[in-house]
Amino acid sequence: MSAVPSLAPRALYEEVAELIRQRIFRRELEPGSWIDELQIAKAYGISRTPLREALKVLAAEGLVTMKVRRGAYVTEVSEKDLRDVYHLLSLLESDAAAVVAQTASPADLKKLQSLHAELEAAGKPGKEKHDKFFEVNEAFHMCLLELAQNKWRDQMVADLRKVMKLNRHNSLFKTGRITESLAEHQAIMAALNAKDPVATAARMQAHFANGLMAASASQTSAN
């Protein structure tokens, strides 16, 4: 019997990709900034090979842009990029929400309501916990997708949401956006509880349309 090949190299570059991915999401590596491969390899105690493989993974996700003879840069999201990503997320997630409105069990709805309650707690006016809000907000949307049971849509949304995170902090720092987002989530929950797929899809689309306006406004003010 032939020896089983080692999976260590694959696990290493995926681990490195996740470390860099989280640094990008935390803004430790800003959009447009050059990624210093030597410095990162030294900091992680690794060779350039797994690092370069990790950067290829991040480039495929749209988080990193590879430039010929210049190296890797954190992707800068243009206004068109934002419109395109929000447009696709709106289509995919509103469709998923409509499915859940038709098929959700009482236990499913209770799970979503529990996440919504966590979201309200994290977004309480004057006591907003932004990182917690981001975390629970994503958990709510991913739970909705999971309940719709379409693994192909789930993968597409997961990839698009990684790109959206490049701008997410700015969009929710817009004055009043967290309060608006909570109201939109409440409207989505009301439509889900009413088992109204048309209303649920429409409210999810409105949620993304408003999110895009906030993201675009924050991007313009930052430029």
N, C-alpha and C positions, 0 to 999 in steps of 0.2 A: 504493500500500500504506500502510495506517495505521501510525503509529508504535507500537512496542511499549511498553506502559506500564512505568514504573519499579517495581521491587520493593523499592527501598531502604527506604521507610517500614515495610513488613512486616518486613524483616530487622532493622530497628532495634528495634522493640518486642519481637520475639522474643528478641533479644540481651539487652535490658534485663530481660525476664522471667526469662531464665536466670541473670543476675547476681543478681537478687533471690532467686530460688529457692535458689541456692547459699548465700546469706547466711542464709536461713531454716534450711537444713539444717545449717549450721555453728553455729547458735544466736546469730549476730550480731544477728538479729532474733528475739527470744524469742516463744513462743506467747502470745497475748493483747496483745502490744505494738502500739501505734499506729504506722503507717507514715507518716513525715513526708515527704509528697510534695515539698514545696519543697526540703527538705534533700537528698533523693535526686536530684532533677532537677538541682540545682546541682552536686552531687558528680559526676554523670555528664556534665554539660555538655549536657543535652538540655532540650527543652520539656516541658510537662506532658502534651501529647497522646500521644506514644509511651509515656510512663510510665503513663498511665491505661489505655491499650490493654494494656500488659504486666500491669497489675493485674487486668484482666478475664480474661486468660489464667490467671493464678494463682488467681483466684476460681473459675473453671470446674474447676480441678484440685482444689479444696478446700483449698489452702494459705493462701488469703487470704479473709477475710470482709468484705464491704462493708456498712457500716452507714449508713443514711439520715442525712444531715446531720452525720455524724461521721467519715466517711472510711473508709480501709481498715485492717484489723487482721490480724495473723498469727493464723491459726485456732488455737483451743485445742481439743485433742482430748479429748472426754469419754470416760468409761469405756464408755458405750454405743457411741460411735464406734469405739473400739478393738475391742470385741467384734464389731461388724458388719464391720469391715475384715478382721480376722483370720479370721472365719467365711468370707467370700467368697474370700480368698486360699487358705484351706485347701481349699475345694472346687475351685477352678480349678487350683491347682498340684498337688494330689494326682492329679487327672485327667490332667494333663500328664505327671506322673511315671509313671503307669501306662502311658500310651502309649509313652513312651520305653523302659520296661522290655520292651515287646513288640517295638519296632522298632529299637532302637539297634544300630549296627554296632560292631565292636571299636574302631574309630577314635573313635567317639562316646564310648564308655565311657572310653577312654584320656584324652580331653579333659576329661571330668568328673573323672576321678581326679586329673589334673594340677591342676585347680582346687582339689580337696579337699586336696591336699598343700600348696598355697599357703595354704589356710585354716588348716591345722594349724600351719604355720610362723608365721603371724600371731597365732595364739591360744595359742602356747606358754606354759604356766603360768609366771608370774613375769616374762615378757617380752612380755606382750600388746601388740600394736600395734593399738589400737582402730580408727583410721581405715582402716588396711590391711585389718583383719578385715571391716569394713563393706563395703569396696569389693569384696573377693574373694567375700564371702558373696553379695552381689547378683549378681556375675558368674556364680556357680555356678547360682543360681536362674534367671537370664535365659538361660543356656546350655541348661538343661533345657527351658525353654519354647520356645526356638528349635528344638531338636531335635524337639519335639512337633509343630511346623509347623501352628500355628493362629493366624493373624495377629490375629483378632478377640479371642481369649483373651489374646494378648500385650498388646494395647492396654489391655484391662481391668485386667490385672495391673499394667502400668506406672503407670496412674493411681492404683490402690489403694496401690501401694508408695510413691508420693510422700506420701500421707497418713500411712502407717505411719512414714515417716522423721521425722515431727514428734515421735515418741516413741522412736525407735530407740536413741538414745544412752543414755537412762535405762534401758531394758530390759536392755541388755548390760552396764551397770555393776553390775547386781545380782551380788552375790558368787557366783561359780561358774557364772554363766550361759554364759560363753564355753565353758567346759569341757563343760557339758551340751549346748550347741549342736553342738560338734564331735562328740560321741558320737552325737547324732541324725543328723548328716550321714553319719557312718560307717555307721550302720544303713541309711540310704537307699542308700548306695553298695553295700552288701552285697546288698540286695534287687534293685538294678538289675543287678548282675553276675550274680545268680542268675536274671535274666529272669523275675521273679515280680511281675506287675503288681498283684496283690492286696496282697502284703506291702509293695510300694513305696508304694502309695497310703496304706496304713495308717500307715506310718512317717512319711510326709510330713504326714499329719493330726496325728500325735502331736507332730511338730516344731512345728507352728503352735499346737497346744493349749498346749504348754509355753512357747512364746514369748509367748502371750497372758497366761499366768499371771505371767510375769516382767515384762511391760509393765504389767499392772494393778497389781502390787505396787509397782513403781517409781513409778507415777503417784500411788498412795495415799500413799507416803512423802514425795513431793514436795509434797503439798497440805497 
